[in-house]
Amino acid sequence: MSPDLLLARRDLAFLLHEWLDVTALCSRERYAEHSRDTFDAVLELSAELAAEHFAPHNALSDAQEPQFDGETVTMVPEVGAAVRAFAEAGLVSAAMDESVGGGQLPQVVQQACFAWFQAANVATSGYPMLTMANANLLLAHASPEQVARRVPPMLDGRWFGTMCLSEPQAGSSLADVATRAVRQDDGTFRLFGNKMWISGGDHELGDNIVHLVLARVEGAPPGVKGLSLFATPKYVVDAAGARGERNDVTLAGLNHKMGFRGTVNTVLNFGEGRHLPGGAAGAVGELVGEEGRGLAVMFHMMNEARIGVGAGAVALGYTGYLRALAYARERVQGRPLAAKDPASAPVPIIEHADVRRMLLASKSYVEGGLALVLRAALLLDEQHTHPSAEARSRAGALLDVLTPIVKSWPSQWCLAANDLAIQVHGGYGYTREYGVEQLYRDNRLNPIHEGTHGIQALDLLGRKLVQARGTGLQVLLDAVRETTDRARASGDATLGSYAEQVASVADGFATAVAAAWESGDPRTALVNATTGLEAAGHLVVAWTWLDQLVAVGDRAGAFYDGKRAAGRYFLTHELPKVGPMLDLLAGGDQLFNEVDPVTL
């Protein structure tokens, strides 16, 4: 498949260089060896590798999902070839420290690079994504000795990584995690329990899999404060870092999903005694970080995964939009409404207003979503490398607020773009031959995994916006105000009008959040949290579109005209939808608390 049907190179160039000015990061010590040339080179390499190694087996790995014969997981060989090509190109460690062999790319550039792979084959890209996030957590929280034994083979592509949180009885309710960790005399722990929905949990793509497992040390208190994190590999790792005997981690079965079928999804048993490392039952694990702080440490990987989920949703929506656009330009059907002669030639369907409506809506969702993801990635760079401590703190606070939105908004609205791509294709859209139905199925997982909309809503409205006397909300409002001030100062009447709309919604959002919390009772305040999350997402994407339009200015050409059209659509057709949401949030309707479950 041509890279031009995966993502739009021109849009990426605009977002990175004309809007976010990522080359300015090269003035900082961490990125001093880079330039626009190196950024563009790795982006082009990513586009080529994604088109050559990931896209060709996207449909194949969906149709021939991984199989388990009771002993071994098998999958189409193209998956292994693709992840090897990714690792051999140095992309696993592209953004990591030079001291571990990394390329020290800015996070924003690395995120843009990885979007190519997610658009080409989101299932296969899941293996390196989880491994990179696993390695990043170990680099941040593990001991130097643990890092030395585990991280290098992951960066080489020889080992892989997972995150093991959910359990059959607990799901997303991590306070109810029951997996036990029993302390051993040698300082290790033996783990006993079951984990569910573990992506990449077992396969033969590499020599080992490092599971990061949430478990409760015997005697630890109930709830999340009693959880610790353990590095628990498929094969025990000896003191020299070499792979040893099989650990007591057993694959119990595979979950079969409607999408993401190429990413093996597993049920894992820890400590069932099928394997006896050191002659005893129990999966050997090593504590990562402090005992009792497992969830806090795990959030390092969870937050990276949440942004990765949002980025994957954008990528799937984006390639769906591009395929629908190409189809609409080629598919000839129907005549203009004013055409009276039935013998006149039919026209490409892109000439029909309703098709243009669907394409423009999709364009606004996917380009707005990609901008949102890249802004979040740049904030990560700002948080860690900005020379000003105040700016670093402000970037971190804004990133905290945006993370649940980055995960949830693209999962809802770039999925809507996939839905529209099917609609543009008409009857062909839900056939396998055109591929857009698979993109929809793949994307439908994103509103669920790494925390549902409801969980993200509770995080945003219950914590991120209101903690520390509303610091998070104020940081968001300040960022929006900075953009609306620049739009007003541009002298462009249209931008000024858009700025007034965005500012008005931002003020209304702040008022609604305050009204929802007026009682001080979380149960009352958060009953409509998901509506608040949707309102916040549309506000943030509207702000992002306004910021892009300020960068566009009065530049001429079809690309910039397209930006103006998509921004206009979002600000005039989508942003007004927020008003009723804010009314509901501020009004505090208690229907969901009051309805009797018997009536449902």
C-alpha positions as CSV (number, residue, x, y, z in Angstrom):
1,M,0.0,0.0,0.0
2,S,1.2,3.5,-0.8
3,P,2.1,5.6,2.3
4,D,-0.1,8.3,0.8
5,L,-3.1,6.2,1.9
6,L,-1.8,5.8,5.4
7,L,-1.2,9.4,6.6
8,A,-0.7,12.7,4.9
9,R,2.9,13.7,4.7
10,R,2.0,17.3,4.1
11,D,-0.2,17.5,7.2
12,L,2.5,16.0,9.4
13,A,5.0,18.5,8.0
14,F,2.6,21.4,8.8
15,L,1.9,20.2,12.3
16,L,5.5,19.5,13.2
17,H,7.2,22.4,11.6
18,E,4.8,25.2,10.8
19,W,2.5,24.8,13.9
20,L,4.6,23.2,16.7
21,D,8.1,24.3,15.4
22,V,9.7,21.1,16.7
23,T,13.1,22.1,15.2
24,A,13.3,24.7,18.0
25,L,13.9,21.8,20.3
26,C,17.3,21.3,18.7
27,S,18.6,24.3,20.7
28,R,18.3,22.1,23.9
29,E,21.2,19.9,24.9
30,R,19.3,16.6,24.7
31,Y,18.4,17.2,21.0
32,A,21.5,19.2,20.0
33,E,22.6,16.5,17.6
34,H,19.4,16.7,15.6
35,S,18.0,19.0,12.9
36,R,15.0,19.1,10.7
37,D,17.0,16.9,8.3
38,T,17.3,14.1,10.8
39,F,13.6,14.5,11.8
40,D,12.5,14.3,8.3
41,A,14.7,11.4,7.5
42,V,13.4,9.2,10.3
43,L,9.8,10.2,9.4
44,E,10.4,9.1,5.8
45,L,12.1,5.9,7.0
46,S,9.0,5.2,9.1
47,A,6.6,5.8,6.2
48,E,8.6,3.4,4.0
49,L,9.0,0.7,6.6
50,A,5.3,0.9,7.5
51,A,4.2,0.6,3.9
52,E,6.6,-2.2,3.1
53,H,6.5,-4.4,6.2
54,F,3.4,-3.5,8.2
55,A,0.6,-2.7,5.7
56,P,0.8,-5.7,3.4
57,H,-0.2,-8.3,6.1
58,N,-2.8,-6.1,7.9
59,A,-5.7,-8.0,6.3
60,L,-3.9,-11.3,6.5
61,S,-3.3,-11.1,10.3
62,D,-6.9,-10.1,10.8
63,A,-8.2,-13.1,8.8
64,Q,-5.7,-15.5,10.3
65,E,-5.5,-14.4,13.9
66,P,-3.1,-16.1,16.3
67,Q,-3.8,-19.7,17.3
68,F,-3.0,-21.6,20.4
69,D,-2.6,-25.4,20.3
70,G,-2.3,-25.8,24.0
71,E,1.5,-25.4,24.0
72,T,2.5,-22.7,21.5
73,V,1.0,-19.5,20.0
74,T,1.5,-19.3,16.2
75,M,0.8,-16.4,13.9
76,V,1.4,-15.4,10.3
77,P,5.2,-15.1,9.8
78,E,4.9,-11.6,8.4
79,V,4.3,-10.2,11.9
80,G,7.7,-11.4,13.1
81,A,9.4,-10.0,10.0
82,A,7.8,-6.6,10.5
83,V,8.7,-6.2,14.2
84,R,12.3,-7.3,13.3
85,A,12.5,-4.6,10.6
86,F,11.2,-2.1,13.1
87,A,13.9,-3.0,15.7
88,E,16.7,-3.3,13.2
89,A,16.0,0.3,12.1
90,G,16.6,1.4,15.7
91,L,13.1,2.6,16.2
92,V,12.4,0.8,19.5
93,S,14.9,3.1,21.2
94,A,14.6,6.1,19.0
95,A,13.5,8.5,21.7
96,M,15.5,6.9,24.6
97,D,18.7,8.1,26.1
98,E,21.9,7.8,24.2
99,S,23.4,6.0,27.3
100,V,21.2,2.9,26.6
101,G,21.8,3.1,22.8
102,G,18.8,5.4,22.1
103,G,18.6,8.1,19.5
104,Q,17.2,10.8,21.8
105,L,14.6,11.9,19.3
106,P,12.0,14.3,20.7
107,Q,8.9,12.5,21.9
108,V,6.8,14.5,19.5
109,V,8.8,13.3,16.5
110,Q,8.8,9.7,17.7
111,Q,5.0,9.8,18.1
112,A,4.7,11.1,14.6
113,C,7.0,8.3,13.3
114,F,5.0,5.6,15.1
115,A,1.7,6.9,13.7
116,W,2.8,5.5,10.3
117,F,3.0,2.0,11.8
118,Q,-0.3,2.3,13.6
119,A,-2.0,3.5,10.4
120,A,-0.4,0.6,8.4
121,N,-1.2,-2.2,10.9
122,V,-2.3,-1.3,14.4
123,A,-2.3,-4.9,15.5
124,T,1.4,-5.6,14.6
125,S,2.4,-2.2,15.9
126,G,1.1,-3.2,19.3
127,Y,4.1,-5.5,20.0
128,P,6.7,-2.7,19.8
129,M,4.4,-0.2,21.4
130,L,4.0,-2.3,24.6
131,T,7.7,-3.2,24.6
132,M,8.8,0.5,24.4
133,A,6.4,1.5,27.2
134,N,7.6,-1.4,29.3
135,A,11.3,-0.4,28.7
136,N,10.5,3.2,29.5
137,L,9.0,2.2,32.8
138,L,12.0,0.1,33.8
139,L,14.4,2.9,32.8
140,A,12.5,5.3,35.0
141,H,11.8,3.1,38.1
142,A,13.9,-0.1,38.1
143,S,17.3,-0.5,39.7
144,P,20.4,-0.1,37.4
145,E,21.0,-3.8,37.8
146,Q,17.4,-4.6,36.7
147,V,17.7,-2.3,33.7
148,A,21.0,-3.8,32.6
149,R,19.6,-7.3,32.6
150,R,16.3,-6.6,30.9
151,V,16.3,-3.4,28.8
152,P,19.1,-4.0,26.2
153,P,17.5,-7.1,24.7
154,M,14.2,-5.3,24.5
155,L,15.7,-2.4,22.7
156,D,17.4,-4.9,20.3
157,G,14.1,-6.5,19.5
158,R,15.0,-9.8,21.0
159,W,12.7,-9.5,24.0
160,F,9.2,-8.1,24.3
161,G,7.2,-6.5,27.1
162,T,3.7,-6.5,28.5
163,M,1.6,-4.9,31.2
164,C,-0.5,-7.2,33.4
165,L,-3.1,-5.4,35.4
166,S,-6.6,-6.7,34.8
167,E,-7.9,-9.9,36.3
168,P,-11.1,-11.9,35.4
169,Q,-12.9,-10.9,38.6
170,A,-11.6,-7.3,38.7
171,G,-11.4,-5.9,35.2
172,S,-10.5,-2.2,35.5
173,S,-11.2,-2.2,39.3
174,L,-7.6,-2.5,40.2
175,A,-8.4,-2.2,43.9
176,D,-9.7,-5.7,43.7
177,V,-6.5,-7.3,42.2
178,A,-6.0,-10.6,44.0
179,T,-2.7,-11.9,42.5
180,R,-0.4,-12.7,45.5
181,A,3.3,-12.1,45.8
182,V,5.1,-14.2,48.3
183,R,8.5,-13.0,49.6
184,Q,11.5,-15.3,49.1
185,D,14.7,-15.5,51.1
186,D,16.8,-14.4,48.1
187,G,14.8,-11.1,47.7
188,T,12.6,-12.2,44.9
189,F,8.9,-13.0,45.1
190,R,6.8,-15.8,43.9
191,L,3.5,-14.8,42.2
192,F,0.2,-16.7,42.2
193,G,-2.9,-15.5,40.4
194,N,-4.5,-14.9,37.0
195,K,-4.4,-12.0,34.6
196,M,-6.9,-11.3,31.8
197,W,-6.8,-9.3,28.5
198,I,-3.0,-9.3,28.3
199,S,-2.0,-8.1,24.9
200,G,1.2,-9.7,23.6
201,G,1.1,-12.1,26.6
202,D,2.6,-15.1,24.8
203,H,4.1,-15.6,21.4
204,E,7.3,-16.8,19.7
205,L,8.4,-13.5,18.2
206,G,11.4,-13.2,20.5
207,D,13.5,-15.1,23.1
208,N,11.6,-13.7,26.2
209,I,8.7,-11.6,27.3
210,V,9.0,-9.4,30.4
211,H,5.6,-9.1,32.1
212,L,5.1,-6.1,34.5
213,V,2.6,-7.6,37.0
214,L,0.5,-5.8,39.6
215,A,0.2,-8.0,42.7
216,R,-0.3,-7.8,46.4
217,V,2.5,-8.8,48.8
218,E,1.2,-11.1,51.4
219,G,0.1,-9.0,54.4
220,A,-0.3,-5.8,52.4
221,P,-3.5,-3.8,52.9
222,P,-6.5,-4.1,50.7
223,G,-7.1,-1.5,47.9
224,V,-4.7,0.1,45.5
225,K,-2.3,1.1,48.3
226,G,-1.4,-2.5,48.8
227,L,-0.3,-3.2,45.2
228,S,3.3,-3.6,44.1
229,L,4.8,-4.1,40.7
230,F,6.9,-7.1,39.7
231,A,9.0,-7.8,36.6
232,T,8.1,-11.4,35.9
233,P,9.5,-12.8,32.7
234,K,8.4,-15.8,30.7
235,Y,11.9,-17.3,31.2
236,V,13.8,-16.6,34.4
237,V,16.7,-14.2,33.9
238,D,19.9,-15.1,35.7
239,A,22.4,-12.7,37.3
240,A,24.2,-12.1,34.0
241,G,21.0,-11.3,32.2
242,A,20.9,-14.5,30.3
243,R,17.7,-16.4,29.7
244,G,17.3,-19.3,32.0
245,E,14.6,-21.9,32.7
246,R,10.9,-21.5,32.0
247,N,9.1,-19.4,34.6
248,D,5.8,-20.5,36.1
249,V,3.8,-18.3,33.8
250,T,1.3,-20.3,31.8
251,L,-0.9,-19.4,28.9
252,A,-4.4,-20.5,29.7
253,G,-6.1,-19.3,26.5
254,L,-6.6,-16.6,24.0
255,N,-9.3,-14.0,23.8
256,H,-10.8,-13.6,20.3
257,K,-11.7,-10.0,19.6
258,M,-13.7,-8.2,16.9
259,G,-10.6,-6.2,15.9
260,F,-6.9,-6.0,16.7
261,R,-7.0,-9.7,15.8
262,G,-3.3,-9.8,14.9
263,T,-2.3,-8.8,18.5
264,V,-2.4,-11.9,20.5
265,N,-4.6,-11.3,23.6
266,T,-4.2,-13.7,26.5
267,V,-5.3,-15.2,29.8
268,L,-2.2,-15.8,31.9
269,N,-1.9,-18.0,35.0
270,F,0.9,-17.2,37.4
271,G,2.1,-19.9,39.8
272,E,-0.2,-22.8,38.8
273,G,2.8,-25.2,39.1
274,R,3.0,-26.3,35.5
275,H,6.5,-25.1,35.4
276,L,8.8,-25.3,38.5
277,P,11.6,-22.7,38.3
278,G,14.2,-23.6,41.0
279,G,12.2,-26.7,41.7
280,A,9.1,-24.9,43.1
281,A,5.8,-23.5,42.0
282,G,5.2,-19.8,41.7
283,A,6.3,-17.3,39.1
284,V,9.6,-15.7,40.0
285,G,9.2,-11.9,40.0
286,E,11.4,-9.0,41.1
287,L,10.0,-5.9,42.8
288,V,10.2,-2.8,40.6
289,G,10.2,0.4,42.6
290,E,9.0,0.6,46.2
291,E,6.7,-2.0,47.8
292,G,3.2,-0.7,48.0
293,R,3.7,1.9,45.2
294,G,3.0,-0.5,42.3
295,L,0.1,1.5,40.8
296,A,1.9,4.8,41.0
297,V,4.9,3.2,39.1
298,M,2.5,1.4,36.7
299,F,1.0,4.8,35.7
300,H,4.3,5.5,33.9
301,M,3.4,2.8,31.4
302,M,-0.4,3.3,31.6
303,N,-0.2,7.0,30.7
304,E,2.2,6.2,27.8
305,A,-0.2,3.5,26.7
306,R,-3.2,5.8,27.0
307,I,-1.6,8.3,24.7
308,G,-0.6,5.5,22.4
309,V,-4.3,4.3,22.3
310,G,-5.4,7.8,21.3
311,A,-2.6,8.0,18.7
312,G,-3.7,4.6,17.3
313,A,-7.3,5.7,17.1
314,V,-6.2,8.8,15.1
315,A,-4.1,6.7,12.8
316,L,-6.9,4.3,12.1
317,G,-9.3,7.1,11.5
318,Y,-6.8,9.0,9.3
319,T,-6.1,6.1,6.9
320,G,-9.9,5.4,6.7
321,Y,-10.5,9.0,5.8
322,L,-7.8,9.0,3.1
323,R,-9.2,5.8,1.6
324,A,-12.7,7.2,1.6
325,L,-11.3,10.4,-0.1
326,A,-9.6,8.4,-2.8
327,Y,-12.7,6.3,-3.4
328,A,-15.0,9.4,-3.5
329,R,-12.7,10.9,-6.2
330,E,-12.8,7.8,-8.4
331,R,-16.3,6.4,-7.8
332,V,-18.7,7.7,-10.5
333,Q,-22.4,7.6,-9.4
334,G,-25.4,10.0,-9.7
335,R,-25.8,13.4,-11.1
336,P,-25.9,17.0,-9.7
337,L,-29.2,18.0,-8.2
338,A,-29.7,20.6,-10.9
339,A,-29.0,18.1,-13.7
340,K,-32.3,17.5,-15.6
341,D,-31.1,15.2,-18.4
342,P,-31.0,11.6,-17.3
343,A,-28.7,10.9,-20.2
344,S,-26.0,13.3,-18.9
345,A,-22.8,11.8,-17.6
346,P,-22.7,10.7,-13.9
347,V,-20.2,12.4,-11.7
348,P,-17.7,11.3,-9.0
349,I,-19.5,11.1,-5.7
350,I,-17.2,13.7,-4.2
351,E,-19.4,16.2,-6.2
352,H,-22.4,15.4,-3.9
353,A,-22.8,17.7,-1.0
354,D,-23.5,15.0,1.5
355,V,-20.4,13.1,0.6
356,R,-18.4,16.3,1.0
357,R,-20.1,16.7,4.4
358,M,-18.9,13.3,5.5
359,L,-15.4,13.8,4.2
360,L,-15.1,17.2,5.8
361,A,-16.3,15.9,9.1
362,S,-13.8,13.1,9.0
363,K,-11.0,15.5,8.0
364,S,-11.8,17.7,11.0
365,Y,-11.7,14.7,13.3
366,V,-8.5,13.1,12.2
367,E,-6.5,16.2,11.6
368,G,-7.7,17.6,14.9
369,G,-7.0,14.3,16.6
370,L,-3.5,14.1,15.2
371,A,-2.8,17.7,16.3
372,L,-4.0,16.8,19.8
373,V,-1.8,13.8,20.1
374,L,1.3,15.6,18.8
375,R,0.6,18.6,21.2
376,A,0.6,16.1,24.1
377,A,3.8,14.5,22.9
378,L,5.5,18.0,22.7
379,L,4.3,18.7,26.2
380,L,6.2,15.6,27.3
381,D,9.3,17.1,25.7
382,E,8.6,20.4,27.4
383,Q,8.1,18.7,30.8
384,H,11.5,17.1,30.7
385,T,13.8,19.5,28.7
386,H,12.5,23.1,28.9
387,P,15.2,25.3,30.6
388,S,12.6,27.0,32.8
389,A,11.4,25.0,35.9
390,E,8.1,27.0,35.8
391,A,7.6,26.0,32.1
392,R,8.4,22.4,32.9
393,S,5.9,22.4,35.7
394,R,3.2,24.0,33.6
395,A,3.7,21.6,30.7
396,G,3.4,18.6,33.1
397,A,0.2,20.0,34.6
398,L,-1.3,20.6,31.2
399,L,-0.3,17.1,30.0
400,D,-2.0,15.6,33.1
401,V,-5.2,17.3,32.1
402,L,-5.0,16.4,28.5
403,T,-4.0,12.7,28.9
404,P,-7.6,11.3,29.5
405,I,-8.8,13.5,26.6
406,V,-6.0,12.3,24.3
407,K,-7.1,8.7,25.1
408,S,-10.8,9.2,24.8
409,W,-11.6,11.8,22.3
410,P,-9.9,10.2,19.3
411,S,-11.3,6.8,20.4
412,Q,-14.8,8.3,19.9
413,W,-14.5,10.7,17.0
414,C,-11.8,9.0,14.9
415,L,-13.9,5.9,15.2
416,A,-16.7,8.1,13.9
417,A,-14.4,8.9,10.9
418,N,-14.1,5.1,10.3
419,D,-17.9,4.9,10.4
420,L,-18.1,7.7,7.8
421,A,-15.5,6.0,5.6
422,I,-17.8,2.9,5.4
423,Q,-20.7,5.2,4.6
424,V,-18.8,7.0,1.8
425,H,-18.0,3.6,0.3
426,G,-21.7,2.6,0.4
427,G,-22.4,-1.1,0.0
428,Y,-18.7,-1.7,-0.7
429,G,-17.8,-0.2,2.7
430,Y,-18.9,-3.2,4.7
431,T,-17.2,-5.8,2.4
432,R,-13.7,-7.0,3.2
433,E,-12.3,-6.2,-0.2
434,Y,-12.1,-2.4,0.6
435,G,-10.6,-2.7,4.1
436,V,-12.5,0.1,5.8
437,E,-14.7,-2.3,7.7
438,Q,-11.6,-3.8,9.3
439,L,-10.4,-0.3,10.3
440,Y,-13.7,0.3,12.1
441,R,-13.5,-3.1,13.9
442,D,-9.9,-2.4,14.9
443,N,-10.8,1.1,16.2
444,R,-13.8,0.0,18.1
445,L,-11.5,-1.5,20.8
446,N,-10.0,1.9,21.6
447,P,-12.9,3.3,23.6
448,I,-12.5,0.4,25.9
449,H,-8.9,-0.7,26.5
450,E,-6.6,1.3,28.8
451,G,-9.6,2.7,30.5
452,T,-13.1,3.2,29.2
453,H,-14.7,6.6,28.6
454,G,-16.3,6.4,32.0
455,I,-12.9,5.8,33.7
456,Q,-11.3,8.6,31.8
457,A,-14.2,10.9,32.7
458,L,-13.8,10.2,36.4
459,D,-10.1,10.8,36.1
460,L,-10.6,14.2,34.3
461,L,-13.6,15.6,36.3
462,G,-12.9,13.9,39.6
463,R,-9.1,14.5,39.8
464,K,-7.3,16.2,37.0
465,L,-9.4,19.4,36.8
466,V,-10.1,19.9,40.5
467,Q,-7.1,18.7,42.4
468,A,-4.8,21.3,44.0
469,R,-7.7,23.8,44.1
470,G,-8.4,23.6,40.4
471,T,-4.8,24.1,39.2
472,G,-5.4,21.7,36.3
473,L,-8.5,23.5,35.1
474,Q,-6.7,26.9,35.3
475,V,-3.7,25.6,33.3
476,L,-6.1,24.5,30.6
477,L,-8.0,27.8,30.5
478,D,-4.7,29.7,30.4
479,A,-3.5,27.7,27.4
480,V,-6.8,28.3,25.6
481,R,-6.7,32.0,26.4
482,E,-3.2,32.3,25.0
483,T,-4.5,31.0,21.7
484,T,-7.7,33.1,21.7
485,D,-5.6,36.2,22.4
486,R,-3.3,35.6,19.5
487,A,-6.3,34.9,17.2
488,R,-7.9,38.3,18.2
489,A,-4.6,40.1,17.8
490,S,-4.1,38.7,14.2
491,G,-6.5,41.3,12.8
492,D,-8.4,38.6,10.9
493,A,-12.1,39.0,11.6
494,T,-12.9,35.3,11.0
495,L,-10.2,34.2,13.5
496,G,-11.5,36.8,15.9
497,S,-15.0,35.4,15.6
498,Y,-13.8,31.9,16.2
499,A,-11.8,33.1,19.2
500,E,-14.9,34.5,20.8
501,Q,-16.7,31.2,20.3
502,V,-13.9,29.1,21.8
503,A,-13.4,31.6,24.7
504,S,-17.1,31.5,25.4
505,V,-17.2,27.7,25.6
506,A,-14.1,27.6,27.8
507,D,-15.7,30.0,30.2
508,G,-18.9,28.0,30.1
509,F,-16.9,24.8,30.8
510,A,-15.3,26.3,33.9
511,T,-18.7,27.4,35.2
512,A,-20.2,24.0,34.6
513,V,-17.4,22.2,36.4
514,A,-17.8,24.5,39.3
515,A,-21.5,24.0,39.4
516,A,-21.2,20.2,39.2
517,W,-19.0,20.3,42.3
518,E,-21.0,22.8,44.2
519,S,-22.4,20.1,46.5
520,G,-18.9,18.7,47.2
521,D,-20.3,15.2,46.9
522,P,-18.5,13.1,44.3
523,R,-21.5,10.9,43.7
524,T,-23.6,13.9,42.8
525,A,-20.8,15.9,41.0
526,L,-19.6,13.0,38.8
527,V,-22.9,11.5,37.7
528,N,-22.6,13.3,34.3
529,A,-18.8,13.0,34.1
530,T,-18.8,11.3,30.8
531,T,-20.8,14.2,29.3
532,G,-18.2,16.5,30.8
533,L,-15.4,14.5,29.2
534,E,-17.0,14.8,25.8
535,A,-17.5,18.6,26.3
536,A,-13.9,18.9,27.4
537,G,-12.7,16.9,24.4
538,H,-14.6,19.1,21.9
539,L,-13.4,22.2,23.6
540,V,-9.7,21.1,23.5
541,V,-10.0,20.0,19.8
542,A,-11.7,23.4,19.0
543,W,-8.8,25.2,20.7
544,T,-6.4,23.0,18.8
545,W,-8.1,23.9,15.5
546,L,-8.1,27.6,16.3
547,D,-4.3,27.3,17.1
548,Q,-3.7,25.6,13.7
549,L,-5.7,28.3,11.9
550,V,-3.6,31.0,13.5
551,A,-0.5,29.2,12.2
552,V,-2.1,29.0,8.7
553,G,-2.8,32.8,8.7
554,D,-3.3,34.1,5.1
555,R,-1.2,31.5,3.4
556,A,-2.5,30.5,-0.1
557,G,-2.9,27.1,-1.7
558,A,-5.1,24.1,-1.6
559,F,-3.5,22.6,1.5
560,Y,-4.1,25.8,3.6
561,D,-7.6,26.2,2.1
562,G,-8.3,22.6,3.3
563,K,-7.1,23.5,6.8
564,R,-9.4,26.5,6.8
565,A,-12.4,24.4,5.6
566,A,-11.8,21.7,8.2
567,G,-11.3,24.2,11.0
568,R,-14.4,26.1,9.9
569,Y,-16.4,22.9,10.0
570,F,-15.3,21.9,13.5
571,L,-15.8,25.4,14.9
572,T,-19.2,26.0,13.3
573,H,-20.7,22.5,13.2
574,E,-19.1,20.6,16.1
575,L,-18.3,23.2,18.8
576,P,-21.9,24.3,19.2
577,K,-22.8,20.8,20.3
578,V,-21.0,21.5,23.6
579,G,-23.6,24.0,24.8
580,P,-26.3,21.4,25.7
581,M,-23.6,19.2,27.3
582,L,-22.5,22.0,29.6
583,D,-26.1,22.8,30.5
584,L,-26.5,19.1,31.6
585,L,-23.3,19.1,33.5
586,A,-24.1,22.4,35.3
587,G,-27.7,21.4,35.9
588,G,-26.6,18.4,37.9
589,D,-29.4,16.1,36.6
590,Q,-29.3,12.9,38.8
591,L,-31.1,10.5,36.5
592,F,-28.3,7.9,36.5
593,N,-28.2,7.9,40.3
594,E,-31.9,7.8,40.7
595,V,-33.0,5.3,38.1
596,D,-34.0,2.0,39.6
597,P,-31.9,-0.9,38.0
598,V,-35.1,-3.0,38.0
599,T,-36.5,-0.7,35.3
600,L,-33.6,-1.1,32.9
